[in-house]
Amino acid sequence: PATEMVDSQYYLPNDIGISALDCRVAFRLLSPKEQMYAHYLSRASWYGGLIVLIQTSPESANIYVLLQKIFRLQAPQQLEAAATAAGLSTEEYQAFLVYAAGLYANMGNYKSFGDTKFIPNLPKEKFKALVWESLAFKQSPGDMETLWGCCCEPLYSLEDKQKQLGLGEKGISAYFSGNCCLEDAEFAQKFLDSKVYCTLERSGYYENCVELMTQIQHYHSLSAFSEVCCGKHEFEDSVFSVKRGDYAFLMEKVCQNLEKAKDYAANENQKRMLEEYIRSFTCGSVEAHKEGSRYWIKDKGPIVESYIGFIESYRDPFGSRGEFEGFVAVVNKAMSARFAQLVSSAEVLLPELPWPPAFEKDIFLKPDFTSLDVLTFAGSGIPAGINIPNYDDIRQTEGFKNVSLGNVLAVAYATQKDKLTFLEENDKDLYIKWKGPSFEVQVGLHELLGHGSGKLFVQDDKGKYNFDQTAVRNPETGELISSWYKGSETWDSKFSTIASSYEECRAECVGLYLCLNKQVLSIFGHEGEDAEEVVYVNWLNMVRAGLLGLEFYTPESKSWRQAHMQARFVILRVLLEAGEGLVGLRECTGADGRPDAVITLDRSKIYTVGKSAIQRFLCKLQVHKSTADVEGGRALYEGYSAVTADGTHNFLRLRETVLLRKEARKMFVQANTYIKGDAVELVEYEGSAAGLIQSFVERFPDDAEEVEAQLREMTCMDSSCWC
């Protein structure tokens, strides 16, 4: 029945893929000094990563503490006897372990990719019985009972509002109080903008009380602003109260470890970068974080690469507050060489893009593009490629870095043939063979020439333009351009709720468009027939991803929960609209008698019908972006994003089929590092739920109890916002 099918998306399956991230070889090749540097940066990242629990949902931190207390006294293997005594079957105990692993891997009880809630796949009574049977409970029953009382309701609740992250009635968000709606969020943004500290929008948080007394209270949101502006502010008949210091305990731990890492920095840029991060995290200055990011960009091609802070804004329903992340990774030399070659071909490749020269940056800032093996990635999930910093003013004029995470790519995109959905049989072997190589090409183009390309037209505070307003014409209309960014406006503040996804879509289109270029393919070592297979599988993967993307659409609120998947659905729509038999999408009945679908791509039409469809669409995306044309951009993007039952394809029905046949996203188990004497020791774990749990139990060996007490305290401080 349909209900059963929809509910299963709120469980993690017992056979979910869990893989260890292998970085042993890369780590061993580091010098002792580099290993120390990597160790302390990892420590800083892991402490900071706990902030994500508090950013995700009101209950996440309490659930984390409950699980940590249980597993610190009994490893998964030892707890099994207690589970049997509590009446759990083998499947139910496995479901309990998978839930715990999922909470650790996502840093909260909402999926980092897709933002839907997940709950334990075992009855609540059984979960409770296991808690009561645990050694942790027997040692401190009062404390464990209190903890269970705090989180047992939200742990299992699937009320409509709690099924996904969102604003107001649409979902849960710990960035805002429970009664905050989009209008309130816009009003707070207006207040922040009025203070001219538009950098605040990267990360602020506010509680909207009865008389709209608003607190922007998350520690990291207060740039120089906080130093002058803590206290009450009257603004348009409302009072804003600005406070600071929300994550003080964890930020202090982050800073202590960054301070230690400084002693092992390889050069002056790394030292200055860490100093600025410490200043930023100590006094809440966004300017300091931007300064640190500038030194980070100057630190070209380091052996140990890292970035830390409140970075990505995907999960803020308003689209601008940053979630904490910290990563440490080591260079993968072979793959990096290919990316470096792509960078040096940028001057030749950028003019190939389908917009007039005036719409391209005046000078292409050569970013670093390296392939790294991840040692540590703390936060809500691990991406396959990264393009940072996210500060547009720095990207436009000073540059950025691109990172491809090689050991993540290797694990994340390996698919078994029997789990490969929605393709024709004769496409499956090709797909499995070329998916890895084609994805490497797409990630390179997406991050480097996608996010790295295109100009924003700006008139600064002094009235100065960065373009010739008497000469630049809109290629769509032939008229002189009539809109641009003014003063403190940024891409994020103008395009707010669609900014992330729109930009991902633009970058994906650049990848599709430029992978048709022979020179690009030969940089990655693909010639002749092999090159054609890479192109075919890259395009095939994109249209399949567009169909799979439907999983991340919520019909009730008509909203998308994942920026990249919305982008891929939009591209599927564009290619279907191109017609001429380029892409086929038909519904059918599977071998198991249940609804299925098949997507096809006519390879003979990629270079003609396909190329010109992407060319036209990509040009439109860039023109709306360059000219700050929010109205036109929204109409275009939201038009293609609409998921309806009418039209050539019934996408709402296809969504049900996608949910029915989806494969759960893999989870990663990461290593820990410890200092033994003068050396750093790397400890690895098996790729299983038990291994993932063990890695978290051993992550905070010296101060686990203090960390847990502080997490409870922070949760308690915020609790008034959600009652």
N, C-alpha and C positions, 0 to 999 in steps of 0.2 A: 504493500500500500504506500501511497505517496508520503504519508506522515512519517512512516518508518524511514523512508529514503532521505527526507529532509533532515530528520533528527540526527542521522548518522554523521552529518557534517560537523556536529558539535562534540564528537568523540575523536580521540586519536586512536587509530586501529592498532591492535596488539602486534601486528606484523610491520609496523611503520619502519621505514629504512633509517637506521642509525649507523653512521660511519665515523671512524676516527680520522681526524685531520692529520695527515702525516707530514711532520716537518723535521723529522730526525736528521736527515741528511743535511738540510739547509742549516740547522742549528749547530751541528757538529763542525761545519766549515767556518764558524765564527771564531774570532780570536777571543781569549778570556775576557778582555776589556769589552768587546762587543756583546759577549754573553751577559756580562753584568748590566750593561746598558739596557739590553732587551729584558732582563729580569725585572729591573725596577720600573721600567715603563709598563710591563705586564701587570705588576702589582698595582700601579696607579690605575690602570684600566679596569682591573677586576673590582677594586673598591668603588670606582665611579660607576661602573656598570650596574651596581645595586640600585642606583637612583632610578633606573628604568622601572623597577618594581613600583615605585611611588608615582611615577609618571603614567603608568599604564591603567591601573584601576584601584579603587579604594581598598580592595581586599588582597591584592597581590602580595604585598609585603608580609601580611599575617600568614598567608598560606605558605610562603617561602620559609618563614621562621618555624612553623609547625613541622614542615618536612625536614628541615635541617636538624631540629631537635631529635626527631625520631631516628634519622639515619646517622647522626653523629655517635649515637650509642650502639646502634645495630646496623651493620652494613646490609645491603639487600639480601645477601645469602643467609645471614643470621636472622634477619627479620622474618624469613619464610616460615620458620616454625611458629612464630607468634601469629602469622596470617592463618596458618592451618588451624591453630587453636581457636582463632576468632571466627572460624567457619568459612573462610574464603576458599574457593576452588583455585586450581592452578591458573586458569584463565583470568579469574578476578584479581589474583595477586599480580599477574603480569600487567593487567590493565592499570592497577595502582602504580606499579613501577613506571609504566609508560606515561601516565599522567604526571608523575613527579619529574621525570626526565623532560617532558614537554614544558613544564613550568620553568625549569632551569634554562632550557634552550631558548625559550621565548622571553625570559625575564618577566614573567607575568602569566595570567591565565587568558590572554588573548593572543591569537597567532600573530607573529611579527609580520607575516606575509598574508595579507587578506583581512587582518583585524577582526576576525570572528572569535567569539568566546569558545573555549573548549572545557568540557567538564569530565570528571572521572567516569569511565565506562564500567562502573560497578555500583550496586545500590548504596545509598547514603548510609544505611544501617551497618552495612559491611565495612565501609570506610571507617565509621565511628568505632565499630568493634575492634578494628585493627589498631586504631589510636589507643584505645583503652587497654589493649593487650600488650602494647609496646613497653619497652624498658623505660623509655622517657616518661611515660605516664606513671609507671609504678614508682619512679623516683620522685617526681613532683606532680602529683595528680591535680592539685589545685590550679597550678599554672597551665597545665596542658588543657584542663577543662575550660579555663578562661579563653585560651587561644582558639580552641574548637568552637566555643560559643561565638567568638568574633567572626569566624569565617565560614561556619558550616552552611549558613543560608546562601550567601553569594557564591559559594563554591559550586553549588548545584543549580542555582537559579537560571532559568532560560526565559524570563519575561522578555517581551519584545524589545524593550529598551536595553536590556542587558545582553542581547545576542551579539552586538557588535559595538565597536568604538564609534562615537559620533557626538554631535552637539544636541543639547536639549532633549526633546522627545525621541530624537533619531538614534541615540545610543549613549554609551558611557564615555566620559573623558575625564581623566584626573588632571587635565590642564585647566579645567574650569569647574566651578561648583555645579551641583546637580540641577540648579534652576536657571542656568545660563543658556540663552538662546543665541542664534546667529546675530540678531540685532545688537544684543549686549556685547558680543565679541567685537562687532564692528565699531561700537561706541568706544570700547576700551582702546581699540587700535587708533581711533581718531584722537583720543586723549594722548596716547603715546606719540603719535605723529606731531601733535601740537607742541610737544616738548622738543621737537626737532631731532630727538634721538631716535631716528627711524631704525637704527640698528637694534633697538629694543624688540622690534617685532620678531627677531629671530627666536626670542624665547621670553615670554612673559606669562603670567598666570594670574587669573583674578577670580575673586569670589564676589558674586553679585548679591548683596543683601537686600533687605526689603526696600530701603530708600536708595537703592542702587549705590550703596557705599561700596566702593570697589577696592580690592586690594590686588596690587600686582605683586605677587608675593614670592615667586620662585627666585631663589638666590641668584641664579645666573642671568636673570632678566635685567638686572639693574646695572647699566653701564655707568659712565661717569655720573649719569642721572642719579644713581643711588647716593652718591657721595654728597650731592647738593640737595637732592629732592626727597629724601625720606620724610614721611609725615603726611599731612592732609593737603589736598589740592581741590579747589572748587573749579568745576568745569561744566559749562552748560547745565546749570541747575542740579548738578550732582556733586557728590564729594568722593574723591578718590583718595584712598589711604595707601601709601606706599611703604611696604616693609621689606626686610631683607633677612638673609641668613637661613633659608629653608633647609638646605642639605649640609649645614655647617660641619657636622661630624665626618661625613663621607668625604666632603671636599678637602678637609684638613688631611685626611689619609692620602688622598690623591696628591696633594701638594708635598707631603713628607716624602713620598716615593719619587716624585719628579725632582725634588731637591737632591736625593741620593743619585738619581740617574745622571744628574748634571756632572758629577765627578767622573763619569765614564763617557761623556760626550766626545764625539770624534773631531769636532771643530767648533769654531766660534759661533757659526750660525745655529748649531744645535743647542749650544749653551744659552744664547740669547733667546731662542725660541722657548726653551723651558722656563727661563726667567719670566717671560711675558705670560706664559700659560699660568704660572704660579701667581703672578700679579692679578690676572683675570679671575682665577678661582678664589683668590683671597678677598678681593674687594668688589667682585661682581662687575668688572669692567669689560664690556664687549670690545671696546677700543683696544684693550690689551690683548684680547684673543686675536683680533685682526692683525695686530702688530706681530704676534707670535706666528700667525699664518704667513706673514710676509717673509719672516726668517726661514720658515719651513719651505716656502717655494724656492728660496735661494739655495737651500741645501740640496743641490742636484745629485741625483743618483746615489744616495747613501746605501750602505750595505744593510743597515737596520733601519727600516722605515716605520714611521708611526704617525698617528694623528689622534688628538683627544679633545673632547669638549662636547658642547651641546650642538650637534651638527645637523642631522636630517630632520626635515619638518613634515615628513609623510604622514605621521600619525596624529598631528594636531588637526582637529576638524576644521580649524580656520586656516590652516596651511602655512603658519609661520613660526611656531614655537619649536625650538630644537630639542631633539631627544639625545640623551647622553650616549656617547659611544667612545671607545678607545681601542685602537688596534696596534699590534706590533707584528711586523712581518719581515721576512728575509728575502733578499733578491734571488730570483730564479734567472740565471744568466742567459740560457739559450732562448727562452721565450722573449726576454727583454730585448735581445738583439733585433728580433723581428719588429717589435714595436718601435724601436729607435729608428729603424729604417722607414717605417710608416711616417713617423714624425718628420724625418728629413725630406719626405716627399710631399709634405703638406702644401708647400708653395705651388706645386704643380697640380695637386688634387683639389684644393679649395676652389679655384676658378671653375672647376667642372660643376660645382653645385648650382642649382637652377635659380639663382637670384642675381640681380645686377651687381657689379663690383661695389657700388656705393653702399650696398647692404652688408658688405663683408667688413670685418674689423680692419682698421687702417694698417696695422701690422699684426701678422699672426704671431702670437706669443708662443714660442715653442715650449710646450709643457714637457715635463719628464713623463715618459710613459714606461713604466716598468711592470714586469710580471713578478709577483711576490708569492712566497709561500707563507701562509698565516701561521704565526706561533700563538697569538692571542687575539681574539676579537670579542670584546665585552660589549654588551648592548642587547638589543632585542632579537637580532638575527644576523646572519652573515651574507653579504651580497657577493656577486661574482666579479664586479668591477666597481671602481669608485672614481669620481671626478670631483675634486675639492680644491680650494675652499668654496663654500657656497656664497661668499660675499661677492655680489655682482660687481661692485666698484673695483674690487681687487682683480677679479677675473678679466674684466674689460681692459684694464691698463697694466697690470703687473704680472698676470699669468696664473697658472694653476698646475696641478699635477694629476696625472691619470694613473690609476693602479689597476692591474688585472690580477685577481687572486688565483694563481695557478692550481694550488692543491684543493681549492674549493671547486673550481671548474671541473677538475678531474673526477671528483666524487659526485657532485650535485647533478651532473647531466648524463650519468651513465644510466641507461634504461634497459630493462630486460624486455626481450621481444614480446613475451606474453603479457606484459603490462602496457604495451604501446597501443594507445587507443586512437580511433578516428582516422586511421590511414588505410589505404588499400594494401593488400598483402604484398604486392610487388614493390611498394615503396618502403616497406619496413626494414629490410636488410640494408638498403642504401642509407636510410635514415640513421640506423645504428652506427654504420661505418663512418659517415661523414658529419654526424651531429657535432662531435667534439671539435674537429678542425674548422667547421663552418662557424661554430659559435665563437671560436677564438677570433676569427676575422670580424664578425659582427661586433663583439665587445670592443675590439681595438678601434674600429671605425666609429662606433657609437660614442665611446668616451672621448676619443681624441678629436675627431673631425666633426662629430655631432655636437656634443656640449661645447667643444672648443670653437665652433664657428658662429658667424652671424654677429651683426652689430646692433646695439641698442642706440637709437637716436635720443640724445639728451641735451636739454638746455639747463645749465647749472644755475645755482642761486644768484650768480652775478649776471645772468642773462646770456652767457656765452654758449654757443651751439657747438656740438662736435661733428656737425655736418653742414653742408651748404644748403640752407633752406630755400635758396632761389633756384636750385638746380636739381635736387633729388626728386625723382618722380616715382610714383607708385606703379610698378610694372603691370598691376592688374587693371588700373583705370587710365594710366597715362597722365593723370593729374599730378601736380606738385603735392608732396605729402603735407598733410594738414594736422597731424598729431604727433606727439613725442613725449618722453618722460621729462617732468619738470622738477627742479630742485631735489627734494629728498625722496621722490617717488622711485620705487625699484620694481623690477619684474615681479617679485613676490607680492609686494603690497598692492600693485595694480591688478594682477591676475588672480590673486589670493587662492580661492578654492580650486581653481583648475591649473594653477601655475606648474605644480610638480608633474602632473600627468601630461600636460601639453608639451612641456620641455622634453620629457622622456619620449614622447611620440615623435617629436622633431628629430631627436638623436637616432631613434630606431629607423626612421625614414632615410636619414643620411647613410646609415649602414646598408640598408637595402639598395639604395641608389648607387653608392660607390663600390659595393662588392661586385658590380657588373664590370668594373674597370680591370683590364688585364694586368696593368702594372701593380695594382693592389694585390691581386691574387698571386702574382709571382713573388712579391715581397714575402708572402706567407708560404712560399715554396710550392704553390699549386700551378701546374701548367697543363695545357691541352685538355684532354678529356677529364682529368681529375679536377681541373679548375671549374669545368662545367658542372660536375657533380656537387662541388662546394656551393656554387651559386644556387643550384636547384634546391639543395637541402636547406640552405639558409632561408630562401623564400618559402619553402614548404613548411619549415619550422615556424616561421612568422605567422602564416595563415592558420596553422594548427594552434599556435599559442593564442591567436585571436579568439578561436572557438573555446579553448580551455579557459580563457579569461572570464567567460560568463559565470564561472564559479564565484568570482569576486564582485558580483553585482547583487545588490539587495533590492528586490522588486518593491518591498513594502515602503521603503523610503526613497525609491528611485535613485539610489546612490551607488557609486563605485567605492570599493574599500581598498583598492591597490592601484597605485599610479601606473606602474608598468603594464599591468594586465589590461587596464582601461585603454592604454595607448595601443596595445596590440589588437584589441577588438576594433578600435577606430581604423587601424590599417586594414584589417580584414574587410571592413565595410567599404573602404575606399577601393580595394581591389575587386570586390564583388561587383561594385557599381561600375567598374571599368568594362564589365561585360565581355563580349566576344569569346566566351568560353575559357577565359584566363583561369578563373577559380571556380570550382564546382563544390557545392555543399548540399548534400541530400540526406534526408532522414531515412532510416531503414530499421529493420528488426535484426538484432544480433543473433548469433548462434545459440545464445541462452534464452531466446524468445523475448528478451526485454528490449526497449527502445535503444537504438544506436544511431550513429551518424557517420558519414564518410566525407572527408574533404580531399579534393584533388586540385592539382595545379598543372596546367598545360605548359610544359617547359619550352615549347617552341614559341610561346607568346610572351615570355618574361622580358626579352629585350625590346619588344615593340609595345604591346598593349600595357604590360606591367610597368615598364620604365616610364612611359609618358604619363601614366596615372599618378605615379609617385612624384614625378617631376612637377606636375601641376599642383598637387596637394602640398608638397614641401615648400614650394614658392609661396603659397598662400599663408602657411604657418609662419614662415619667416617674416613676411610683410606685416602681418598683424602684430607679431612680437616686436619687431624693430620700431614700429610706429606707435607702440603703446595703445593699439586699437582694441581695447577690451571688448567692446560691443561686437565688433566683427569677429574677433577671435573666439569669443564665447559662442556666438551663433554657429560658427563653423564646427567647433569642437564638440559642443553639446549636441548638435544635430547628429553627428556621426556616433556619439556615445549613447544615444537613446536606444534602449532595449525594449522592443515592442513585439506584439504578436501579429501585427498586420504587415503588409509588404511581402516581398518575395519569400522571405524566410521568417518562420515563427521563432524568434530568438528566445522568447520566454519559455517555450516548450523545449527548445534545444538546451536551455539552461538546466532544466530538470534532467535531461539525458547526461549532460556533463557532470552534474552532481552525482548521478547514479554510478558513473564509471570513473570517478576521479582517483588519482593515486596521491596519497598523502605526501607532503613535502618532507624531504629528508631532514634529519637532525644531525648535528655534528658534536663529536666528543673532542674536547681540546685538552692538551697537555698542561701540566703545572711545572713551574720551575722553583727550585729551592737552593739556598746557599748552604753548601757543606764545606766548612773550612774556608779555603780561598776560591773554591770553584763553584760553578753553577751546575746543578743537576737537573736533567730533564726527566720528568716522570710521565709516562704515557699510559693510556687506559684502553680497554677493549671497546670496540664499536657496538655497544649494546646499551639498553636502558640502565642496567646496573653500572656499567662503566661510566656513563654520563653522570649518574647520581654520585658515584664515588669521587669523580673529579671535582664536583662542587663541595662535597663534604671535606675534601682535603685542601680546598682553595684558601681557607682562612684559618691556618693551623694555630696561630698565636692568640687571636682575639675574637673567635667566633661568637662567644657569648655576649661580648660587649657590642659587636656589630648587630647581633639580633635584637638586643635590648634597644639600641638606638633606632633600628628600623621600626620597632613597635612604637617607640616614642614619636617618631616623625609621622607615622600613620595616625596616631592619636591626635596630634596637633591639627591635622587636616580634617579630622572626622566630622567636625561641625559643618563642613561644606556640603556634606552629602545626606544630612538627615532630613 
